[in-house]
Amino acid sequence: MKVLVLGGCGFIGSHLVNGLLAAGHKVRVFDRAPELYRAPLAKVDYRFGDFADAPLLAEALEGMEVVYHLISTTVPSTSNLDPIADVQGNLINTLRLLQLLVQKNIPKIVFLSSGGTVYGIPETVPIPESHPLRPICSYGVVKVAIENYLQMFHQLHGLEYVVLRASNTYGERQGHAGVQGVIGTFMGKMLAGEPIEIWGDGKVVRDFIYVGDLAELCVLAGPLEVSGTYNVGSGVGYSINEIIATLTMVTHRSIESIYKVGRGYDVPEVVLDIAQAAKVFGWHPNINLECGIECTWRWAKP
């Protein structure tokens, strides 16, 4: 299968590329710049450009059978600062992508959505895919809008799609800049000898998934003749305080924590119901939190 990975040089994208190559697919990557943490792979066709550059994007789409869309120009913590830029950078550019898919008769797209933001404050936990979508940050609003357009293009043009609502992903090759990724950010602070800042009392609960497990499901979702929306997580919730405790245990280092006033867009608890992904794809996460943090720490430390 010939596949294009939009955002294939990023954290999640680089692991997806590994999985696609291992499964025997021919892989092309479209991204803004090469990977930060490793050299280009010999078997990958790299194309570099901005997601908003329609001619370059159209060239990258030539001959493809499945497109994986992992590009996002914002993260939850920054999206509310400029919702207009969020819409322009993500929603409008994705609509242009969908139009190109139809024009080029590319039959399928796999879109990485957000299990942590599209539901808003949950009515029930674990959260099923059927839960109402009430996002409270622009990042989630745009993800929901893209999901709706995928359904529209499916109905009007026959475009097959799989939406993967991923929980908080962590693992090797995740940046430590502090913009997104609690575990990677905390490890970066630890390695720099700096205190960890926590928004609120540390009791916020999240579903954390190891990047290899997420990439595995992405690979499975491409070839199957199925359209739909699926949660992707561990199905288990951990508070931020529990994450710190696990980091302390795995790294054998003490951690200084500074608790700050909570943020209005932080949902108190998000744990995803992953039964549908297990049923349709025969997929289950294999790496628990402690093992995943151990793998990530081995990669991160000098």
PAZAPA-4460 file (N, C-alpha, C; in steps of 0.05 Angstrom, whole numbers, plus 32768, in hexadecimal, padded with zeros to 4 digits):
% residues 302
    n_x    n_y    n_z   ca_x   ca_y   ca_z    c_x    c_y    c_z   seq   type   mol
   8011   7FE8   8000   8000   8000   8000   8012   8019   8000     1      M     A
   800A   802D   7FF0   8019   8046   7FEE   800B   805A   8001     2      K     A
   801A   8064   8015   800E   8075   8029   801E   808F   802C     3      V     A
   800F   80A4   8031   801B   80BE   8037   8015   80C5   8054     4      L     A
   802A   80CC   8063   8027   80D4   807F   802B   80F1   8081     5      V     A
   8016   8101   8085   8018   811D   808A   8020   8122   80A7     6      L     A
   8038   812E   80AB   8042   8130   80C6   8053   8118   80CD     7      G     A
   805E   810B   80BA   806D   80F2   80BF   8088   80F6   80CB     8      G     A
   8092   810F   80CE   80AB   8115   80DB   80A7   811D   80F8     9      C     A
   808E   811E   8101   8089   8125   811D   808B   810E   8130    10      G     A
   8083   8113   8149   8085   80FF   815E   8075   80E5   8157    11      F     A
   805B   80E8   8154   804B   80D1   814E   8050   80C7   8132    12      I     A
   8053   80DA   811F   8057   80D2   8103   806F   80C1   80FF    13      G     A
   8085   80C7   810D   809E   80B7   8109   809A   809A   8112    14      S     A
   808A   8096   8127   8084   807A   812F   8071   806D   811C    15      H     A
   805E   807C   8111   804C   8070   80FD   805C   8068   80E4    16      L     A
   806F   8078   80DC   807F   8071   80C5   808E   8057   80CA    17      V     A
   8099   8053   80E2   80A6   803A   80E9   8093   8022   80E5    18      N     A
   807A   8026   80F0   8067   8010   80EE   805E   800A   80D2    19      G     A
   805B   801E   80C1   8053   801A   80A6   8068   800C   8096    20      L     A
   8081   8014   809A   8098   8006   808C   809A   7FE9   8095    21      L     A
   8096   7FE4   80AF   8098   7FC8   80B9   8082   7FB7   80AD    22      A     A
   806B   7FC4   80A7   8054   7FB5   809B   8057   7FB2   807D    23      A     A
   806C   7FBD   8071   8071   7FB9   8055   8065   7FCE   8042    24      G     A
   805C   7FE4   804D   8050   7FF9   803D   8065   800C   8031    25      H     A
   805F   8019   801B   8070   802D   800F   8068   8048   801B    26      K     A
   807B   8056   8027   8074   806D   8037   8080   8087   802B    27      V     A
   806F   809B   8029   8077   80B6   8023   806F   80C8   803A    28      R     A
   8080   80DB   8041   807B   80ED   8057   807A   810A   804D    29      V     A
   8066   8119   8056   8065   8136   8051   8066   8144   806B    30      F     A
   807A   8156   806F   807C   8165   8088   808C   817E   8083    31      D     A
   808C   818F   8097   809A   81A9   8094   80B8   81A7   8094    32      R     A
   80C3   8193   80A3   80E0   8191   80A7   80E6   8174   80AE    33      A     A
   8100   816C   80AC   8108   8151   80B3   8104   814C   80D1    34      P     A
   8106   8132   80D8   8103   812B   80F4   8119   8137   8105    35      E     A
   8113   813C   811E   8126   8148   8131   8139   8134   813D    36      L     A
   8130   811B   8140   813F   8109   8151   814C   80F1   8143    37      Y     A
   8149   80F0   8128   8157   80DB   8119   815A   80E4   80FC    38      R     A
   816C   80D6   80EE   8171   80DC   80D2   815B   80D2   80C1    39      A     A
   8158   80DC   80A8   8143   80D2   8096   8146   80B4   8091    40      P     A
   8130   80A7   808D   8130   808A   8088   8132   8085   806A    41      L     A
   8143   8072   8063   8149   806D   8047   8131   8065   8036    42      A     A
   811E   8057   8042   8107   804D   8033   80F0   8060   8031    43      K     A
   80F3   8078   803D   80DD   808B   803D   80E1   80A1   8029    44      V     A
   80CC   80A8   801A   80CC   80BE   8007   80C3   80D7   8016    45      D     A
   80D6   80E9   801C   80D0   8101   802C   80C9   8118   8019    46      Y     A
   80B4   8127   801F   80AD   813F   8011   80A9   8155   8027    47      R     A
   80B5   816C   8023   80B4   8180   8037   80A6   8199   802D    48      F     A
   8094   81A4   803E   8085   81BC   8037   8071   81C2   804C    49      G     A
   8063   81D8   8049   804F   81E0   805C   8034   81D3   8055    50      D     A
   8025   81CC   8069   800B   81C0   8065   7FF8   81D2   8055    51      F     A
   7FFC   81EC   8056   7FEC   81FF   8048   7FF4   8202   802A    52      A     A
   800A   81F6   8022   8013   81F8   8007   8005   81E3   7FF6    53      D     A
   7FEF   81EB   7FE9   7FDF   81D7   7FDA   7FEE   81CA   7FC3    54      A     A
   7FFD   81D8   7FB3   800C   81CA   7F9D   801F   81B5   7FA7    55      P     A
   802E   81BB   7FBC   8041   81A7   7FC7   8032   818F   7FD3    56      L     A
   801C   8195   7FE1   800B   8180   7FEC   8000   816E   7FD6    57      L     A
   7FF7   817A   7FC1   7FEC   816B   7FAB   8001   8159   7F9E    58      A     A
   8019   8162   7F9C   802F   8151   7F91   8034   813A   7FA4    59      E     A
   8033   813E   7FBE   8039   8129   7FD1   8023   8114   7FD0    60      A     A
   800B   811B   7FC8   7FF4   8109   7FC8   7FF4   80F6   7FAF    61      L     A
   8004   80FD   7F9B   8003   80ED   7F82   800A   80D0   7F87    62      E     A
   7FF8   80BE   7F7E   7FFC   80A1   7F7F   7FF7   8094   7F9A    63      G     A
   7FEC   80A4   7FAD   7FE8   8098   7FC7   7FCD   8089   7FC9    64      M     A
   7FCC   8076   7FDB   7FB4   8066   7FE0   7FA6   806C   7FFA    65      E     A
   7FB7   8073   800E   7FAC   807B   8029   7FBD   8093   8032    66      V     A
   7FAF   80A6   803F   7FBC   80BD   804B   7FB8   80BD   8069    67      V     A
   7FCD   80C0   8078   7FCB   80C3   8095   7FCF   80E1   809B    68      Y     A
   7FBC   80ED   80A8   7FBD   810A   80AE   7FC3   810E   80CC    69      H     A
   7FDC   8114   80D2   7FE5   8119   80ED   7FED   8135   80F2    70      L     A
   7FEA   8147   80DF   7FF4   8162   80E2   7FE0   8172   80F3    71      I     A
   7FEC   8182   8106   7FDC   8196   8115   7FEF   81AD   811A    72      S     A
   7FE5   81C5   8115   7FF5   81DD   8119   7FF1   81E9   8135    73      T     A
   7FDF   81DD   8145   7FDB   81E6   8160   7FDA   81CF   8173    74      T     A
   7FDA   81D5   818D   7FD6   81C2   81A2   7FC1   81CC   81B5    75      V     A
   7FB5   81BB   81C6   7F9F   81C5   81D7   7FA6   81DE   81E7    76      P     A
   7FBF   81DF   81F2   7FC6   81F5   8204   7FCA   8210   81F6    77      S     A
   7FCC   820F   81DB   7FD1   8228   81CD   7FBA   8230   81BA    78      T     A
   7FA8   821D   81B4   7F94   8222   819F   7F81   8238   81A6    79      S     A
   7F7A   823C   81C0   7F68   8251   81C7   7F73   826D   81C5    80      N     A
   7F8E   826E   81C3   7F9B   8289   81C1   7F94   8296   81A6    81      L     A
   7F90   8285   8191   7F8A   8290   8177   7F79   827C   8168    82      D     A
   7F5F   827A   816E   7F4D   8267   8161   7F4C   826B   8142    83      P     A
   7F4F   8283   8139   7F4E   8288   811C   7F65   827A   810F    84      I     A
   7F7D   827D   811A   7F94   826F   810F   7F91   8251   8110    85      A     A
   7F84   8247   8125   7F7E   822B   8128   7F6D   8221   8111    86      D     A
   7F58   8230   810B   7F46   8229   80F5   7F54   822B   80DA    87      V     A
   7F63   8240   80D6   7F71   8243   80BD   7F87   822E   80B9    88      Q     A
   7F96   8228   80CE   7FAD   8216   80CB   7FA4   81F9   80CA    89      G     A
   7F8E   81F2   80D6   7F86   81D6   80D8   7F6D   81CF   80C8    90      N     A
   7F57   81DD   80CE   7F3E   81D6   80C1   7F3F   81DD   80A3    91      L     A
   7F46   81F5   809B   7F45   81FD   807F   7F59   81ED   806F    92      I     A
   7F71   81E9   807A   7F85   81D9   806B   7F7C   81BB   8068    93      N     A
   7F6E   81B1   807C   7F65   8196   807A   7F4E   8194   8066    94      T     A
   7F3D   81A8   8064   7F28   81A8   8050   7F35   81A8   8034    95      L     A
   7F4A   81B7   8030   7F58   81B7   8017   7F64   819B   8011    96      R     A
   7F6E   818E   8025   7F78   8173   8022   7F62   8160   8019    97      L     A
   7F4B   8161   8026   7F35   814F   801F   7F2C   8154   8002    98      L     A
   7F2C   816C   7FF9   7F25   8172   7FDD   7F39   8165   7FCA    99      Q     A
   7F52   8166   7FD2   7F67   815A   7FC1   7F64   813C   7FC0   100      L     A
   7F5D   8130   7FD7   7F59   8113   7FD7   7F43   810A   7FC4   101      L     A
   7F2D   8119   7FC3   7F18   8113   7FB1   7F21   8117   7F94   102      V     A
   7F2E   812D   7F8F   7F38   8132   7F73   7F4B   811D   7F69   103      Q     A
   7F5B   8112   7F7B   7F6F   80FE   7F73   7F66   80E2   7F77   104      K     A
   7F4D   80DE   7F7F   7F42   80C3   7F83   7F51   80B3   7F97   105      N     A
   7F5B   80C0   7FAB   7F68   80B2   7FC1   7F52   80A8   7FD4   106      I     A
   7F50   808E   7FD9   7F37   8083   7FE6   7F35   8086   8004   107      P     A
   7F4B   808B   8012   7F49   8089   802F   7F5C   809C   803D   108      K     A
   7F52   80A6   8054   7F63   80B7   8066   7F5F   80AD   8083   109      I     A
   7F75   80AD   8092   7F75   80A7   80AF   7F7C   80C1   80BD   110      V     A
   7F6B   80CB   80CD   7F6E   80E5   80DA   7F72   80E2   80F8   111      F     A
   7F88   80EE   8102   7F8D   80ED   811F   7F7F   8104   812D   112      L     A
   7F69   80FD   813B   7F5A   8111   814A   7F63   8111   8168   113      S     A
   7F52   811B   8179   7F5A   811E   8195   7F45   8113   81A9   114      S     A
   7F4C   80FD   81B5   7F3A   80F2   81CA   7F3A   8102   81E3   115      G     A
   7F4E   8113   81E6   7F4F   8123   81FF   7F40   813D   81FE   116      G     A
   7F38   8146   81E6   7F2C   8161   81E4   7F10   8161   81D7   117      T     A
   7F0A   814E   81C6   7EF1   8150   81B7   7ED8   814C   81C8   118      V     A
   7EDB   813E   81DE   7EC3   8137   81EF   7EBD   814D   8203   119      Y     A
   7ED0   815E   8209   7ECB   8172   821E   7ECA   8164   823A   120      G     A
   7EB9   816F   824B   7EB6   8164   8266   7EA4   814B   8264   121      I     A
   7EAE   8133   826A   7E9E   811B   8264   7E87   8117   8277   122      P     A
   7E72   810B   826C   7E5B   8103   827C   7E5F   80E8   8289   123      E     A
   7E70   80D7   827C   7E75   80BC   8285   7E92   80B5   827F   124      T     A
   7E9E   80A5   8290   7EB9   809C   828D   7EBA   807E   8292   125      V     A
   7EC7   806E   8280   7ED5   8076   8268   7EC3   8081   8252   126      P     A
   7ECE   8092   8241   7EBE   80A0   822D   7EBC   8090   8213   127      I     A
   7EA3   8089   820A   7EA0   807C   81F1   7E9F   808F   81DA   128      P     A
   7EA2   8085   81C2   7EA2   8097   81AA   7E87   80A5   81A6   129      E     A
   7E72   8099   81B1   7E57   80A4   81AE   7E52   80BC   81C1   130      S     A
   7E64   80C2   81D3   7E61   80D8   81E6   7E5E   80F2   81D7   131      H     A
   7E4D   8104   81E0   7E4A   811F   81D4   7E65   812D   81D1   132      P     A
   7E68   813C   81BC   7E81   814B   81B7   7E7D   8168   81BF   133      L     A
   7E8A   816F   81D5   7E87   818B   81E0   7EA2   8196   81E7   134      R     A
   7EB4   8199   81D4   7ECF   81A2   81DA   7ED0   81BE   81E6   135      P     A
   7EE3   81C3   81F8   7EE5   81DD   8205   7EFF   81EB   81FE   136      I     A
   7F0D   81E2   81E9   7F24   81F0   81DF   7F23   81EF   81C0   137      C     A
   7F2E   8203   81B3   7F2D   8205   8196   7F38   81ED   8189   138      S     A
   7F4D   81E1   8194   7F5A   81C9   8189   7F45   81B3   8186   139      Y     A
   7F35   81AF   819A   7F20   819A   8199   7F0A   81A2   8186   140      G     A
   7F02   81BB   8185   7EED   81C5   8173   7EF5   81BF   8156   141      V     A
   7F0E   81C5   814F   7F17   81C1   8134   7F19   81A3   812D   142      V     A
   7F22   8193   8140   7F22   8176   813C   7F06   816C   8136   143      K     A
   7EF2   8175   8145   7ED7   816C   8140   7ECD   8175   8125   144      V     A
   7ED4   818D   811D   7ECC   8197   8103   7ED8   8186   80ED   145      A     A
   7EF1   817F   80EF   7EFE   816E   80DB   7EF0   8153   80DA   146      I     A
   7EEA   8148   80F1   7EDB   812E   80F2   7EC1   8130   80E3   147      E     A
   7EB3   8146   80E6   7E99   814A   80D9   7E9D   814C   80BA   148      N     A
   7EB2   815A   80B2   7EB7   815C   8095   7EBF   8141   8089   149      Y     A
   7ECD   8131   8098   7ED4   8116   808F   7EBA   8106   808A   150      L     A
   7EA7   8108   809C   7E8E   80FA   8099   7E7F   8105   8080   151      Q     A
   7E80   811F   807C   7E73   812C   8065   7E80   8122   804B   152      M     A
   7E9B   8122   8049   7EA8   8119   8031   7EA3   80FB   802C   153      F     A
   7EA0   80EC   8042   7E99   80CF   803F   7E7E   80CC   8032   154      H     A
   7E6B   80DB   803B   7E4F   80D9   8031   7E4D   80E4   8014   155      Q     A
   7E5B   80FA   800F   7E58   8107   7FF5   7E6A   80FB   7FDF   156      L     A
   7E82   80F2   7FE7   7E96   80EB   7FD3   7EA0   80CE   7FD7   157      H     A
   7E97   80C0   7FEC   7EA0   80A5   7FF0   7EBC   80A2   7FFC   158      G     A
   7EC7   80B8   8006   7EE1   80B7   8013   7EE0   80A6   802D   159      L     A
   7EF0   8091   802E   7EF1   8081   8046   7F03   808F   805A   160      E     A
   7EFC   808D   8074   7F0C   809A   8088   7F0C   808A   80A2   161      Y     A
   7F21   808D   80B1   7F22   8084   80CC   7F2C   809B   80DE   162      V     A
   7F1C   80A2   80F1   7F24   80B7   8105   7F2D   80A8   811E   163      V     A
   7F45   80AE   8127   7F50   80A3   813F   7F52   80B9   8154   164      L     A
   7F41   80B7   8169   7F41   80CA   817E   7F55   80C1   8193   165      R     A
   7F6E   80CB   8191   7F84   80C1   81A2   7F84   80D0   81BD   166      A     A
   7F8B   80C1   81D1   7F8F   80CC   81EC   7FAB   80D8   81EE   167      S     A
   7FB4   80DF   8205   7FCE   80EB   8209   7FE5   80D8   8202   168      N     A
   7FF3   80DE   81EC   8007   80CD   81E2   8023   80D5   81ED   169      T     A
   8033   80C1   81F3   804E   80C6   81FC   8061   80B0   81F2   170      Y     A
   807B   80B5   81F3   808E   80A2   81EA   80A7   80AF   81DF   171      G     A
   80B8   809E   81D3   80D1   80A8   81C8   80CC   80BC   81B2   172      E     A
   80DE   80CE   81AF   80DE   80E3   819A   80C8   80F8   819F   173      R     A
   80BD   80F9   81B7   80AB   810F   81BD   80BB   8127   81C8   174      Q     A
   80B6   813F   81BF   80C5   8156   81C7   80C0   815D   81E5   175      G     A
   80D2   816C   81F0   80D1   8174   820C   80CD   8192   820F   176      H     A
   80C0   819E   81FB   80BE   81BB   81FC   80A9   81C5   8210   177      A     A
   8098   81B4   8219   8084   81BC   822D   806A   81C6   8221   178      G     A
   8067   81C5   8207   804F   81CE   81FA   8039   81B8   81FB   179      V     A
   8041   819F   81F6   802E   8189   81F7   803D   8170   81FF   180      Q     A
   802F   815F   820E   803B   8146   8217   8045   8147   8233   181      G     A
   8034   8140   8246   803B   8142   8262   8054   8131   8269   182      V     A
   8055   8119   8261   806B   8107   8268   8085   8111   825C   183      I     A
   8085   8118   8242   809D   8122   8236   80A7   813C   8242   184      G     A
   8093   814D   8248   809A   8167   8255   80A6   8163   8270   185      T     A
   809A   8152   8280   80A5   814C   829B   80C1   8141   829A   186      F     A
   80C6   812E   8287   80E0   8123   8284   80F5   8138   827D   187      M     A
   80ED   814A   826B   80FF   8160   8263   8106   8171   827B   188      G     A
   80F3   8177   828C   80F8   8187   82A4   810B   8178   82B7   189      K     A
   8106   815E   82BA   8117   814E   82CC   8134   814E   82C2   190      M     A
   8138   814A   82A8   8153   8149   829D   8161   8164   829F   191      L     A
   8151   817A   829F   815D   8194   82A1   8160   819D   82BE   192      A     A
   8157   818C   82D1   8159   8193   82ED   8146   81A9   82F6   193      G     A
   8130   81AB   82E7   811D   81C1   82ED   8104   81B5   82FA   194      E     A
   80F5   81C5   830A   80DC   81BB   8316   80C7   81B7   8301   195      P     A
   80B4   81A6   8307   809D   81A1   82F6   8086   81B2   82FE   196      I     A
   8079   81BF   82EA   8062   81D0   82F0   8049   81C0   82EA   197      E     A
   8036   81C0   82FC   801D   81B1   82F9   8006   81C5   82FC   198      I     A
   7FF4   81C4   82E7   7FDC   81D5   82E8   7FC7   81C8   82F9   199      W     A
   7FC0   81D5   830F   7FAC   81CA   8321   7FB9   81B9   8337   200      G     A
   7FA9   81A7   8342   7FB2   8197   8359   7FBF   817C   8351   201      D     A
   7FC1   8177   8338   7FCD   815E   832F   7FBA   8146   832E   202      G     A
   7FA1   814C   8333   7F8D   8136   8334   7F7E   8132   8319   203      K     A
   7F85   8143   8306   7F79   8140   82EB   7F82   8124   82E0   204      V     A
   7F6F   8115   82D5   7F73   80FA   82CC   7F73   80F9   82AE   205      V     A
   7F87   80EC   82A3   7F89   80E9   8286   7F8F   80CC   827E   206      R     A
   7F89   80C5   8266   7F8E   80AB   825A   7FA8   80AE   8249   207      D     A
   7FBD   809F   8250   7FD6   80A2   8243   7FDB   8089   8232   208      F     A
   7FE3   808D   8219   7FE9   8076   8207   8006   8079   81FC   209      I     A
   8014   8062   81FC   802F   8061   81F2   802E   8064   81D3   210      Y     A
   8040   8073   81C8   803F   807A   81AC   8041   8062   819A   211      V     A
   804F   804D   81A2   8050   8035   8192   8035   8027   818F   212      G     A
   8025   8028   81A4   800B   801C   81A3   7FF8   802C   8191   213      D     A
   7FFA   8046   8192   7FEA   8057   8180   7FF2   8052   8163   214      L     A
   800C   8051   815E   8016   804D   8142   800C   8032   8137   215      A     A
   800C   801E   8149   8003   8004   8140   7FE6   8005   8136   216      E     A
   7FD4   8013   8144   7FB8   8015   813C   7FB6   8025   8122   217      L     A
   7FC6   803A   8120   7FC6   804A   8107   7FCD   8038   80EF   218      C     A
   7FE1   8027   80F2   7FE8   8015   80DC   7FD1   8003   80D5   219      V     A
   7FC4   7FF8   80E9   7FAE   7FE6   80E4   7F96   7FF3   80D6   220      L     A
   7F92   800D   80DC   7F7B   801C   80D2   7F7D   8022   80B4   221      A     A
   7F95   8023   80A9   7F98   802B   808D   7F8D   8018   8079   222      G     A
   7F95   7FFE   8079   7F8C   7FEC   8064   7F6F   7FE2   8066   223      P     A
   7F63   7FE2   807E   7F49   7FD6   8081   7F34   7FE7   8074   224      L     A
   7F20   7FDA   8068   7F0A   7FE8   805B   7EF5   7FEE   8070   225      E     A
   7EFA   8002   8080   7EE9   800A   8095   7EEA   8028   8098   226      V     A
   7ED3   8034   809E   7ED2   8051   80A4   7EC5   8054   80BF   227      S     A
   7ECF   8067   80CF   7EC3   806C   80E9   7ED6   807B   80FC   228      G     A
   7ECD   807E   8114   7EDC   808D   8128   7EE1   807B   8141   229      T     A
   7EFA   807C   814A   7F02   806A   815F   7F14   8078   8174   230      Y     A
   7F0E   8072   818D   7F20   807B   81A3   7F39   806A   81A3   231      N     A
   7F50   8077   81A9   7F69   8069   81AC   7F77   8072   81C5   232      V     A
   7F77   8061   81D9   7F84   8068   81F2   7F8C   804E   8201   233      G     A
   7F93   8051   8219   7F99   8039   822A   7F80   802F   8237   234      S     A
   7F6B   8040   823A   7F53   8038   8248   7F57   803A   8266   235      G     A
   7F6D   8045   826F   7F73   8048   828C   7F7B   8065   8291   236      V     A
   7F71   8070   82A8   7F76   808B   82AF   7F8B   808E   82C4   237      G     A
   7F9C   80A2   82C2   7FB1   80A8   82D6   7FB0   80C6   82DB   238      Y     A
   7FB2   80CD   82F5   7FB4   80E9   82FC   7FD0   80F3   82F7   239      S     A
   7FD3   810D   82F5   7FEE   8119   82F1   7FFF   8112   8309   240      I     A
   7FF4   8111   8321   8004   8109   8338   800D   80EC   8335   241      N     A
   7FFD   80DB   832A   8006   80BF   8326   801B   80BD   8310   242      E     A
   801A   80CF   82FD   802F   80CF   82E8   804A   80D7   82F5   243      I     A
   8049   80EB   8307   8061   80F3   8315   806C   80DD   8326   244      I     A
   805B   80CF   8333   8063   80B8   8344   8070   80A3   8333   245      A     A
   8065   809D   831C   8071   8089   830B   808C   8092   82FF   246      T     A
   808E   80AB   82F8   80A7   80B6   82EF   80BD   80B3   8305   247      L     A
   80B5   80BA   831D   80C8   80B8   8333   80D2   809B   8337   248      T     A
   80BF   8088   8335   80C6   806C   8339   80D8   8062   8322   249      M     A
   80D1   8069   8309   80E0   805E   82F2   80FC   806B   82F0   250      V     A
   80FE   8085   82F5   8117   8093   82F1   8129   8093   830A   251      T     A
   811D   808D   8321   812C   808E   833A   8137   80AA   8340   252      H     A
   8127   80BE   8338   812E   80DA   833D   8117   80E8   834C   253      R     A
   811F   80FA   835D   810B   810A   836B   8101   8120   8358   254      S     A
   80E8   8128   835B   80DC   813C   834A   80D1   8152   835B   255      I     A
   80D9   816B   8355   80CD   8182   8362   80B5   818B   8352   256      E     A
   809E   818D   835F   8086   8195   8351   807B   81AF   835B   257      S     A
   8073   81C1   8348   8067   81DA   834F   804A   81DA   8345   258      I     A
   8037   81DD   8357   801B   81DD   834F   8011   81F9   834A   259      Y     A
   8005   81FC   8332   7FFB   8217   832A   7FDD   8216   8327   260      K     A
   7FD1   822D   8323   7FB4   822F   8320   7FAB   8220   8307   261      V     A
   7F96   8210   830A   7F8C   8200   82F4   7F83   8211   82DC   262      G     A
   7F82   8204   82C4   7F79   8212   82AC   7F5C   820A   82A5   263      R     A
   7F4D   821D   829A   7F31   8219   8296   7F2B   8204   8281   264      G     A
   7F3D   81FF   826E   7F37   81EC   8259   7F41   81CF   8260   265      Y     A
   7F4C   81CB   8278   7F54   81B1   8280   7F3D   81A1   828A   266      D     A
   7F35   818C   827C   7F1F   817B   8284   7F28   816A   829B   267      V     A
   7F16   8167   82B0   7F1F   8159   82C8   7F28   813C   82C4   268      P     A
   7F1A   812D   82B3   7F20   8111   82AF   7F1A   8109   8292   269      E     A
   7F2D   80FC   8285   7F29   80F0   826B   7F35   80D4   826A   270      V     A
   7F24   80C0   8268   7F2D   80A5   8264   7F1B   809A   824D   271      V     A
   7F27   808E   8239   7F19   8086   8221   7F10   8069   8222   272      L     A
   7EF8   8064   8218   7EEE   8049   8213   7EFA   8040   81F9   273      D     A
   7F0A   802B   81F9   7F18   8022   81E0   7F0D   8008   81D6   274      I     A
   7EF5   8001   81DE   7EE9   7FE7   81D6   7EE4   7FE5   81B8   275      A     A
   7EDC   7FFB   81AB   7ED7   7FFA   818E   7EF0   7FF5   817E   276      Q     A
   7F06   8001   8186   7F1F   7FFC   8177   7F28   7FDF   817B   277      A     A
   7F24   7FD4   8192   7F2B   7FB8   8197   7F19   7FA6   8186   278      A     A
   7EFF   7FAC   8184   7EED   7F9C   8175   7EF2   7F9C   8157   279      K     A
   7EF6   7FB4   814C   7EF9   7FB8   812F   7F14   7FB0   8125   280      V     A
   7F29   7FB8   8133   7F45   7FB4   8129   7F53   7F9E   8137   281      F     A
   7F47   7F92   814C   7F55   7F7D   815B   7F6E   7F88   816A   282      G     A
   7F6B   7FA1   8172   7F82   7FB0   817D   7F7F   7FB3   819B   283      W     A
   7F95   7FB1   81A9   7F96   7FB7   81C6   7FB1   7FC4   81CC   284      H     A
   7FB2   7FD8   81DD   7FCC   7FE3   81E5   7FDD   7FCE   81F4   285      P     A
   7FF7   7FCD   81ED   8008   7FB9   81F9   801B   7FC3   820E   286      N     A
   8020   7FDD   820F   8034   7FE9   8221   8026   7FF8   8237   287      I     A
   802A   7FEF   8250   801D   7FFE   8266   802E   8017   826D   288      N     A
   8023   8027   827F   802F   8041   8285   804C   803E   828F   289      L     A
   8051   802C   82A2   806C   8029   82AD   8080   8021   8297   290      E     A
   8079   800D   8287   808B   8005   8272   8090   801B   825D   291      C     A
   807A   8029   8256   807D   803E   8243   808F   8055   824D   292      G     A
   808C   805C   8266   809D   8071   8272   80BA   8067   8273   293      I     A
   80BE   804E   8279   80D9   8043   8279   80E6   8046   825E   294      E     A
   80D7   803E   8249   80E2   8041   822D   80E8   805E   8226   295      C     A
   80D6   806F   822D   80D9   808C   8227   80F1   8097   8236   296      T     A
   80F4   8090   824F   810A   809A   825F   8125   8090   8255   297      W     A
   8127   8077   824C   8140   806D   8240   8148   807D   8228   298      R     A
   8134   8086   8218   813A   8096   8200   8141   80B2   8208   299      W     A
   8134   80BE   821C   8137   80DA   8222   8151   80E1   8231   300      A     A
   8159   80CF   8243   8170   80D6   8254   818A   80D4   8244   301      K     A
   819E   80E5   824C   81B8   80E5   823E   81C6   80CA   823E   302      P     A
***
